[in-house]
Amino acid sequence: MSYAGPDFDPPQPRRRRRRALTVAAAALVPGALLGWLMYEVMGGPGDKDASGNAAVRPSAAPTASTTSDDKPPGPTPTAGSTADSTSAPAASGALKGKVVVIDPGHNPNNFQHTAEINRKVDIGTNRKECDTTGTSTNDGYTEAEFTLDLAHRLRALLQKQGATVKFTQDGDRSWGPCVDERAEIGNEAHADAAVSLHADGAGAGQRGFHVILPGKVNAGAADTGPIVGPSRDLGERIAGSFVRVTGSAPSNYVGDGTGLVTREDLGGLNLSTVPKVFIECGNMRDSKDAALLTSGTWRQKAARGISEGIVSFLRG
């Protein structure tokens, strides 16, 4: 999601002093630290895709890879379809009986419904726009496309562990849902964990991922007190496994190198009554991050990293 949108603050300037990575120290195995070191020394995994091929630069119009080895399971329904967005859980597995809600950030059809997504909704602390269109790479690969593809990959991995997975949207509605409804979907599902998938739209040179945690809010319809602790646990585990599996570094422009940011201005977190976090998987406006986000092979790694963090959280 772009920080230029109505639900987000402008990007924070990069701090001169970077603290050492503190995210889920126990989870950051030596391989993860080596991946981060290579990221800093060699310019990050954006120089090559996960297959070792030269990264696609914006001048070459990066597009989402859909080779037979890395396609997400099943087609994305078109707008107006009536496809059920709840998965059939596996017969058994470590997550049998667990419910996970995946929130693919932004609807690919939002841009056609600006009046609807610009109307204000209550987020507890104040009123903000229903949703935004999201961001895109400089060559037009949209955040909404990215999040749906990643959501399908993540769902398949969680199903194999026995989880029941519910989407907030699957490209099957003409716009939305609004941020308050996205939170309500997780609440009504009594989700054991909810994750909202995004990619950022910050300036070029600002790279890396970060996980957004709910701050403590008790105002209007919002009361995050009961979920702040478990949401932090969920976020730390996802951040740690994301580093380890993808080799990506934490954001160099927010979070002071921890990969974790706490916010009190997001309706999707403020109104949640279940453990929930957002993840910004990278910056779509940076050419090296864009090369990763447009690679199906890398998106599969991203799905694995998020999935393993969720599994770790739910297994305790």
C-alpha positions as CSV (number, residue, x, y, z in Angstrom):
1,M,0.0,0.0,0.0
2,S,1.3,3.5,-0.7
3,Y,1.9,5.9,2.1
4,A,0.4,8.5,-0.2
5,G,-3.0,6.9,0.3
6,P,-5.6,8.4,2.7
7,D,-5.1,5.7,5.4
8,F,-1.4,6.2,5.6
9,D,1.2,8.7,6.8
10,P,4.0,10.0,4.6
11,P,7.1,7.8,4.7
12,Q,9.5,8.6,7.5
13,P,13.0,9.9,6.5
14,R,15.8,7.3,6.8
15,R,17.5,7.6,10.1
16,R,21.3,8.1,10.1
17,R,21.9,5.4,12.7
18,R,20.5,1.9,12.1
19,R,20.1,-0.3,15.1
20,A,20.9,-4.0,14.8
21,L,18.2,-6.3,13.7
22,T,16.0,-7.1,16.7
23,V,13.1,-8.9,15.2
24,A,12.5,-12.3,16.7
25,A,16.1,-12.9,17.4
26,A,15.6,-16.6,18.1
27,A,14.0,-17.0,14.7
28,L,16.8,-15.3,12.7
29,V,19.0,-18.2,12.0
30,P,22.5,-17.7,10.6
31,G,21.3,-18.2,7.0
32,A,19.0,-15.3,7.4
33,L,21.7,-13.0,8.7
34,L,23.9,-14.1,5.8
35,G,21.1,-13.3,3.4
36,W,20.9,-9.8,4.9
37,L,24.6,-9.3,4.7
38,M,24.6,-10.3,1.0
39,Y,21.7,-7.9,0.5
40,E,23.7,-5.0,1.9
41,V,27.0,-5.8,0.3
42,M,25.8,-6.8,-3.2
43,G,22.8,-4.5,-3.6
44,G,20.2,-7.1,-2.5
45,P,18.5,-10.0,-4.2
46,G,16.9,-7.5,-6.6
47,D,20.0,-7.9,-8.8
48,K,18.8,-11.4,-9.7
49,D,15.6,-13.2,-9.4
50,A,15.2,-16.3,-7.3
51,S,16.2,-18.5,-10.3
52,G,19.5,-16.7,-10.7
53,N,18.4,-14.8,-13.8
54,A,19.2,-11.1,-14.3
55,A,16.5,-9.0,-12.6
56,V,13.9,-7.3,-14.8
57,R,14.4,-3.6,-14.6
58,P,11.6,-1.1,-15.0
59,S,12.9,-0.1,-18.4
60,A,12.2,-3.7,-19.4
61,A,8.7,-3.5,-18.1
62,P,8.7,-6.1,-15.3
63,T,5.6,-8.3,-15.4
64,A,4.4,-11.0,-13.0
65,S,6.0,-14.3,-13.7
66,T,3.6,-17.1,-14.2
67,T,5.7,-20.1,-15.2
68,S,4.2,-23.5,-14.6
69,D,6.5,-23.9,-11.6
70,D,5.3,-20.9,-9.7
71,K,1.7,-20.2,-10.6
72,P,-0.6,-19.7,-7.6
73,P,-3.2,-22.5,-7.2
74,G,-6.4,-21.8,-9.1
75,P,-7.6,-18.8,-11.1
76,T,-8.5,-15.5,-9.7
77,P,-12.2,-15.0,-10.0
78,T,-13.4,-12.0,-12.0
79,A,-15.4,-9.2,-10.6
80,G,-18.9,-10.1,-9.9
81,S,-18.2,-13.9,-9.5
82,T,-19.8,-15.8,-6.7
83,A,-16.8,-17.9,-5.9
84,D,-16.6,-18.9,-2.2
85,S,-13.5,-17.3,-0.7
86,T,-13.3,-19.7,2.2
87,S,-10.9,-22.7,1.7
88,A,-11.7,-26.3,2.4
89,P,-9.2,-27.3,5.1
90,A,-7.0,-30.4,4.8
91,A,-8.2,-33.5,6.6
92,S,-5.4,-33.2,9.1
93,G,-2.3,-31.1,9.8
94,A,-0.7,-28.9,12.4
95,L,-3.3,-26.2,11.9
96,K,-6.4,-28.4,11.8
97,G,-9.2,-26.4,13.5
98,K,-7.4,-23.1,13.1
99,V,-8.9,-20.2,11.0
100,V,-6.7,-17.8,9.2
101,V,-8.1,-14.7,7.4
102,I,-6.0,-13.3,4.5
103,D,-6.7,-9.7,3.5
104,P,-5.3,-9.0,0.0
105,G,-4.8,-5.3,0.2
106,H,-6.9,-3.2,-2.2
107,N,-9.3,-4.5,-4.9
108,P,-8.2,-4.5,-8.5
109,N,-11.4,-2.8,-9.5
110,N,-11.2,0.1,-6.9
111,F,-10.0,2.5,-9.6
112,Q,-13.4,2.3,-11.3
113,H,-15.3,3.2,-8.1
114,T,-13.6,6.3,-6.7
115,A,-16.8,7.7,-5.2
116,E,-17.4,4.5,-3.3
117,I,-13.9,4.1,-2.0
118,N,-13.5,7.8,-1.1
119,R,-16.5,7.8,1.3
120,K,-15.5,8.1,5.0
121,V,-15.8,5.2,7.5
122,D,-15.3,5.1,11.2
123,I,-11.9,3.6,12.3
124,G,-12.3,4.3,16.0
125,T,-9.9,7.2,16.3
126,N,-11.5,9.2,13.5
127,R,-13.0,8.8,10.0
128,K,-11.0,7.9,7.0
129,E,-11.6,6.9,3.4
130,C,-13.1,3.5,2.8
131,D,-10.1,2.3,0.8
132,T,-7.5,3.3,-1.8
133,T,-6.5,2.0,-5.2
134,G,-3.1,1.0,-3.9
135,T,0.2,1.6,-5.6
136,S,2.0,0.0,-8.6
137,T,5.5,-0.5,-10.1
138,N,6.7,2.2,-12.4
139,D,5.6,-0.1,-15.3
140,G,2.1,-0.7,-14.1
141,Y,2.2,-4.0,-12.1
142,T,-0.4,-3.1,-9.5
143,E,-0.3,-3.7,-5.8
144,A,-3.8,-5.3,-6.1
145,E,-2.5,-7.8,-8.6
146,F,0.5,-8.6,-6.3
147,T,-1.6,-9.1,-3.2
148,L,-4.1,-11.5,-4.8
149,D,-1.4,-13.6,-6.3
150,L,0.5,-13.7,-3.0
151,A,-2.8,-14.5,-1.2
152,H,-3.5,-17.6,-3.4
153,R,0.0,-18.9,-2.8
154,L,-0.3,-18.3,1.0
155,R,-3.7,-20.0,1.1
156,A,-2.4,-23.1,-0.6
157,L,0.5,-23.4,1.9
158,L,-1.8,-22.9,4.9
159,Q,-4.3,-25.4,3.6
160,K,-1.6,-28.1,3.5
161,Q,-1.1,-27.5,7.2
162,G,-4.8,-28.1,7.8
163,A,-6.0,-24.5,8.3
164,T,-9.3,-23.1,7.2
165,V,-8.5,-19.9,5.2
166,K,-10.9,-17.1,4.4
167,F,-10.2,-14.1,2.1
168,T,-11.6,-10.6,2.6
169,Q,-11.9,-10.4,-1.2
170,D,-10.7,-12.5,-4.1
171,G,-11.3,-10.1,-7.0
172,D,-14.9,-11.3,-6.8
173,R,-16.6,-7.9,-6.0
174,S,-16.7,-4.7,-7.9
175,W,-14.9,-2.6,-5.2
176,G,-13.8,-2.8,-1.6
177,P,-14.4,-4.0,1.0
178,C,-13.8,-0.9,3.1
179,V,-11.2,-1.1,5.8
180,D,-13.8,-1.4,8.5
181,E,-15.5,-4.4,6.8
182,R,-12.1,-6.0,6.2
183,A,-11.6,-6.0,10.0
184,E,-15.1,-7.3,10.6
185,I,-14.6,-10.2,8.3
186,G,-11.7,-11.4,10.5
187,N,-13.7,-10.7,13.6
188,E,-16.8,-12.6,12.5
189,A,-14.6,-15.6,11.4
190,H,-13.1,-15.7,14.9
191,A,-9.8,-15.9,13.2
192,D,-6.9,-17.3,15.1
193,A,-4.7,-15.0,13.0
194,A,-5.3,-12.4,10.3
195,V,-2.7,-10.9,7.9
196,S,-3.2,-8.0,5.5
197,L,-0.9,-8.2,2.4
198,H,0.5,-5.1,0.8
199,A,3.5,-3.6,-1.1
200,D,4.6,0.0,-0.5
201,G,4.9,2.9,-2.8
202,A,7.7,4.9,-1.2
203,G,10.6,6.7,-3.0
204,A,13.3,5.0,-5.1
205,G,16.2,3.8,-3.0
206,Q,13.9,3.0,-0.1
207,R,13.9,-0.8,0.1
208,G,12.9,-3.8,2.2
209,F,9.9,-5.1,4.0
210,H,8.2,-4.2,7.2
211,V,5.4,-5.6,9.3
212,I,2.9,-3.2,10.8
213,L,1.6,-3.9,14.3
214,P,-1.5,-2.4,16.0
215,G,-0.8,0.2,18.6
216,K,-2.9,0.4,21.8
217,V,-6.1,2.2,20.8
218,N,-9.3,2.6,22.9
219,A,-11.5,5.1,21.2
220,G,-15.0,4.9,19.6
221,A,-15.5,1.4,18.1
222,A,-11.8,0.6,18.5
223,D,-10.3,-1.3,21.5
224,T,-7.0,-3.0,20.5
225,G,-5.8,-3.7,24.1
226,P,-6.6,-7.5,24.0
227,I,-4.8,-8.0,20.6
228,V,-1.7,-5.8,20.9
229,G,0.4,-8.6,22.6
230,P,-0.6,-11.5,20.4
231,S,-0.4,-9.4,17.3
232,R,3.2,-8.4,18.1
233,D,4.1,-12.1,18.6
234,L,2.5,-12.8,15.2
235,G,4.3,-9.9,13.5
236,E,7.7,-10.8,15.0
237,R,7.4,-14.4,13.9
238,I,6.4,-13.4,10.4
239,A,9.2,-10.9,10.1
240,G,11.8,-13.4,11.3
241,S,10.7,-16.1,8.9
242,F,10.3,-13.6,6.0
243,V,14.0,-12.6,6.4
244,R,15.1,-16.3,6.6
245,V,13.1,-17.5,3.6
246,T,13.3,-14.6,1.2
247,G,16.7,-13.1,2.1
248,S,15.1,-9.7,2.0
249,A,16.3,-7.1,4.6
250,P,14.0,-5.1,6.9
251,S,13.0,-1.7,5.6
252,N,15.7,0.9,5.4
253,Y,13.2,3.8,5.8
254,V,10.9,2.9,8.6
255,G,11.3,0.7,11.7
256,D,14.9,1.5,12.5
257,G,16.1,-1.7,10.9
258,T,13.8,-3.9,13.0
259,G,11.2,-4.7,10.2
260,L,8.5,-3.7,12.7
261,V,6.3,-0.6,12.8
262,T,3.5,0.2,15.3
263,R,0.7,2.3,14.1
264,E,-2.6,3.6,15.5
265,D,-4.1,5.1,12.3
266,L,-5.1,2.0,10.3
267,G,-8.8,1.0,10.5
268,G,-8.0,-2.6,9.6
269,L,-5.9,-2.9,12.8
270,N,-7.9,-0.5,15.1
271,L,-11.1,-2.4,14.5
272,S,-9.8,-5.9,14.7
273,T,-10.7,-8.1,17.7
274,V,-8.4,-10.9,16.6
275,P,-4.5,-11.0,16.3
276,K,-3.7,-9.1,13.1
277,V,-0.8,-7.5,11.3
278,F,-0.1,-5.9,7.9
279,I,3.0,-6.8,5.9
280,E,4.5,-4.5,3.3
281,C,6.6,-7.0,1.3
282,G,8.7,-4.4,-0.5
283,N,8.7,-1.0,-2.3
284,M,7.1,-1.2,-5.7
285,R,8.6,2.1,-6.7
286,D,12.2,0.9,-6.2
287,S,13.6,-0.9,-9.3
288,K,15.4,-3.6,-7.3
289,D,12.4,-4.3,-5.0
290,A,10.1,-4.2,-8.1
291,A,12.2,-6.9,-9.7
292,L,11.5,-9.2,-6.7
293,L,7.8,-8.3,-6.4
294,T,7.2,-9.1,-10.1
295,S,8.9,-12.5,-9.9
296,G,6.6,-15.5,-9.3
297,T,9.5,-17.4,-7.9
298,W,10.2,-14.7,-5.3
299,R,6.4,-14.4,-4.5
300,Q,6.4,-18.1,-3.7
301,K,9.2,-17.5,-1.2
302,A,7.4,-14.6,0.3
303,A,4.3,-16.8,0.7
304,R,6.5,-19.4,2.4
305,G,8.0,-16.8,4.7
306,I,4.6,-15.5,5.8
307,S,3.1,-18.9,6.1
308,E,5.9,-20.2,8.3
309,G,5.5,-17.2,10.6
310,I,1.8,-17.9,10.9
311,V,2.3,-21.6,11.6
312,S,4.9,-20.8,14.2
313,F,2.5,-18.4,15.9
314,L,-0.5,-20.7,15.8
315,R,1.5,-23.7,17.1
316,G,2.9,-21.6,20.0
